[in-house]
Amino acid sequence: MTTSTDAQLRTYSHLADEALVAINARRTARSATAATLAEYRAESYRRILIALRSREPSISEADITRPDDLIEAECAGIVWLICAAASSKPDDMFGLAAVTWQARYDAALSAASPIDGVRGQGRSFGWERR
């Protein structure tokens, strides 16, 4: 279950589209199939679920009652992953953006409150990591 849309993602950063073009240019040169935002959205959500399971108490996908609270983390994760994939070296535009977006992903995920009545970090309650 992913929660963000392409339109929401584009409100966070224009880099996602630019990075996707760079990735697909390299894939075309190798005669590989084109990358899509859906691939990166699914991977971002998979990472969110892993991070939620590591919280104390552990949160499974079935426990999530407020999926909209994960949209910011999901969008930041998509931009992070797609910029990291588009980067050809750590100090290029996409490499530097990946570092920034990874930090935004971590902060958004820490602050997320995906369960009614349970607050994330910065909302007068902090999650414990196991």
Legacy VTK file of the C-alpha trace (Angstrom):
# vtk DataFile Version 3.0
C-alpha trace
ASCII
DATASET POLYDATA
POINTS 130 float
0.000 0.000 0.000
1.633 3.201 -1.137
0.025 6.477 -0.269
1.635 9.245 -2.335
0.820 10.293 -5.866
3.095 11.582 -8.626
1.563 15.039 -8.194
2.360 15.051 -4.456
5.897 13.929 -5.183
6.391 16.774 -7.653
5.348 19.297 -4.978
8.334 18.147 -2.912
10.999 18.321 -5.626
11.453 18.708 -9.354
14.592 16.571 -9.071
12.625 13.334 -9.189
11.704 13.881 -12.836
15.205 15.056 -13.760
16.774 12.068 -12.013
14.353 9.688 -13.726
15.402 11.101 -17.114
19.089 10.561 -16.221
18.431 6.984 -15.056
16.434 6.134 -18.161
19.091 7.606 -20.461
21.627 5.190 -18.919
19.153 2.295 -19.054
18.377 2.993 -22.716
22.084 2.934 -23.523
22.191 -0.572 -21.985
18.943 -1.598 -23.734
17.313 -2.046 -20.324
13.693 -1.295 -19.489
12.783 2.204 -18.364
12.540 3.055 -14.676
9.277 4.400 -13.294
8.342 6.415 -10.254
6.195 3.461 -9.168
9.329 1.317 -8.694
10.893 3.904 -6.401
7.576 4.489 -4.601
7.302 0.774 -3.810
10.913 0.654 -2.563
10.407 3.748 -0.411
7.301 2.227 1.153
9.109 -1.079 1.720
11.821 0.799 3.627
9.194 2.645 5.649
7.607 -0.653 6.691
11.008 -2.013 7.742
11.668 1.130 9.800
8.232 0.946 11.431
8.822 -2.685 12.411
12.023 -1.603 14.174
10.163 0.861 16.408
9.297 0.016 19.970
6.498 -1.008 19.962
6.777 -2.591 16.531
4.327 -1.364 13.873
3.147 -3.645 11.081
1.366 -2.555 7.919
-1.916 -3.821 9.390
-1.441 -1.506 12.412
-1.327 1.660 10.288
-4.509 3.674 10.750
-3.203 6.989 9.406
-1.401 6.261 6.105
-1.544 9.943 5.106
0.911 10.668 7.912
3.530 8.701 5.948
3.211 10.696 2.698
6.010 13.143 3.529
8.392 10.322 4.455
7.412 8.350 1.365
7.953 11.296 -0.989
11.288 12.168 0.626
12.298 8.504 0.338
11.401 8.415 -3.349
13.448 11.533 -4.105
16.352 10.155 -2.018
16.341 6.780 -3.789
15.918 8.171 -7.282
18.649 10.798 -6.789
20.999 8.147 -5.405
20.322 5.951 -8.443
20.858 8.861 -10.859
24.111 9.940 -9.226
27.295 9.054 -11.051
29.557 10.325 -8.254
28.974 11.483 -4.658
29.566 15.178 -5.360
27.363 15.607 -8.442
23.972 17.353 -8.215
22.048 14.122 -7.683
24.548 12.730 -5.158
24.351 15.864 -3.034
20.566 15.919 -3.305
20.414 12.262 -2.224
22.189 13.117 1.042
19.783 15.982 1.723
16.700 13.923 0.900
17.864 10.987 3.000
18.051 13.321 5.998
14.561 14.659 5.195
13.270 11.078 4.905
14.743 10.157 8.305
13.261 13.271 9.948
9.833 12.780 8.361
9.728 9.128 9.340
10.721 9.931 12.929
7.954 12.513 13.167
5.295 10.333 11.525
2.366 9.139 13.617
0.879 6.328 11.531
-1.308 5.032 14.371
-4.176 6.980 15.920
-3.312 8.136 19.423
0.424 7.357 19.182
2.683 10.318 18.490
5.983 10.362 16.620
9.201 12.107 17.657
8.861 15.862 17.979
5.206 15.460 18.855
5.871 15.143 22.604
6.785 11.482 22.255
9.839 9.764 20.790
10.004 6.334 19.194
12.521 3.895 20.562
14.622 1.822 18.153
15.388 -1.791 19.002
LINES 1 131
130 0 1 2 3 4 5 6 7 8 9 10 11 12 13 14 15 16 17 18 19 20 21 22 23 24 25 26 27 28 29 30 31 32 33 34 35 36 37 38 39 40 41 42 43 44 45 46 47 48 49 50 51 52 53 54 55 56 57 58 59 60 61 62 63 64 65 66 67 68 69 70 71 72 73 74 75 76 77 78 79 80 81 82 83 84 85 86 87 88 89 90 91 92 93 94 95 96 97 98 99 100 101 102 103 104 105 106 107 108 109 110 111 112 113 114 115 116 117 118 119 120 121 122 123 124 125 126 127 128 129
